[in-house]
């Protein structure tokens, strides 16, 4: 009976990780592409982006191929997809950025409406 309970528990944990998107890079280290993540849904969709760092729920969640980005704060660089070399510090900083590069935003909702610049 204990084995069955362990199997069920393991199944629930694996299912919840899949549904909640907890599989991006290890929050205490880097993945093979040197991406580092800490928080729920951080770097959730990253496929080929390299050297990204995100801390805070939803940071860099839409990033697929953007590289060299740093986001710290809930939803910072949230919609970034292919943008590169951006730094966003603060809740919502650069959250609407999709393809802009070379931006620096510091503060709550800093450069919020920037998308491609």
DOMAR-436751 format. One record per residue (C-alpha): residue in one letter; x, y, z. Coordinates in steps of 0.001 Angstrom, whole numbers, padded with zeros to 6 digits, always signed. Example, Ala and Ser with C-alpha at 12.3 -4.5 7.8 and 13.67 -1.06 7.14 Angstrom:
<recs>
A+012300-004500+007800S+013670-001060+007140
</recs>
This chain:
<recs>
X+000000+000000+000000X+002848+002381+000810X+004369+001846-002650X+001047+002732-004284X+000788+005924-002209X+004345+006892-003153X+003586+006311-006834X+000445+008436-006615X+002309+011219-004814X+005104+011150-007379X+002531+011336-010169X+000867+014356-008559X+004194+016148-008109X+005250+015504-011722X+001841+016558-013045X+001846+019780-010991X+005353+020644-012204X+004205+020248-015792X+001006+022251-015327X+002612+025009-013274X+005626+025289-015547X+008219+024584-012895X+010668+022969-015270X+012816+025896-016496X+016371+026269-015208X+017336+025293-011712X+016816+028245-009335X+020133+027578-007649X+022257+027299-010768X+022361+027601-014518X+021098+025347-017277X+023175+024194-020235X+022672+027591-021945X+023753+029481-018803X+020223+030689-018016X+019406+031178-014352X+015873+031338-012982X+014217+031758-009625X+010436+031984-009170X+007247+030663-010741X+007080+030682-014556X+010506+032293-014965X+011957+031581-018432X+008947+029338-018974X+009102+029305-022798X+012847+029703-023277X+014095+027420-026040X+017381+028748-027419X+018030+031952-025457X+021383+032042-023672X+022787+033790-020602X+019454+035109-019279X+018823+035721-015595X+015355+036074-014119X+014166+036294-010517X+010554+036916-009545X+007269+035395-010624X+006672+035679-014382X+009992+037286-015298X+011067+036510-018861X+008128+034069-019093X+007610+034587-022865X+011297+034604-023775X+012091+032055-026489X+015309+033175-028135X+016276+036444-026473X+019715+036373-024865X+021772+038320-022336X+018691+039674-020521X+018450+040342-016790X+015078+040689-015075X+014459+041063-011367X+010957+041696-010002X+007537+040245-010648X+006662+040310-014391X+009838+042188-015364X+010474+041578-019099X+007403+039306-018990X+006499+039531-022698X+010048+039616-023994X+010320+037126-026841X+013403+037863-028939X+014726+041025-027291X+018315+040892-026141X+020728+042721-023821X+017949+044233-021677X+018030+044931-017962X+014780+045313-016034X+014794+045822-012277X+011468+046296-010495X+007953+044909-010683X+006616+045306-014217X+009791+046914-015577X+009907+046509-019373X+007049+044003-019028X+005592+044816-022486X+008946+044593-024297X+008839+041949-027038X+011838+042573-029277X+013574+045706-028026X+017243+045472-027198X+019797+047380-025172X+017226+048831-022740X+017717+049486-019043X+014729+050073-016781X+014827+050498-013026X+011736+050999-010869X+008152+049785-010675X+006663+049708-014200X+009704+051504-015644X+009509+051589-019470X+006247+049651-019136X+004959+050539-022633X+008239+049968-024466X+007750+047099-026939X+010321+047244-029731X+012635+050169-029013
</recs>
